[in-house]
Amino acid sequence: MPGLDGVAEAAFTLMRPVLAVTDEVVAAAFGLQVDKLGANDRIQLATCLVNGIPNILTADRGFDDAPGVRRIDPADLPEVRTHLARA
């Protein structure tokens, strides 16, 4: 697509390190008590919890009630910028 050259690489640079889905993460995902999250979201949440990641950048409001993480909405550009400035 025109204008998207380098976008995937830039996203990888911003989002790394890429974390593995380990046995510990899967076991933690099974133990989560979250009604609004499906299997993939539970894996994402468990990955955050196991790795001590306090924030998750997602538009999915199902994470609003997730224990142990704070959802940052990507549409909230001031909050995203503030968070990135701290990183």
Secondary structure as UniProt FT lines:
FT   TURN            2..3
FT   TURN            5..6
FT   HELIX           7..15
FT   HELIX           23..30
FT   TURN            35..36
FT   HELIX           39..50
FT   TURN            51..52
FT   STRAND          55..57
FT   HELIX           61..65
FT   TURN            67..68
FT   STRAND          70..72
FT   TURN            74..75
FT   HELIX           77..86
//
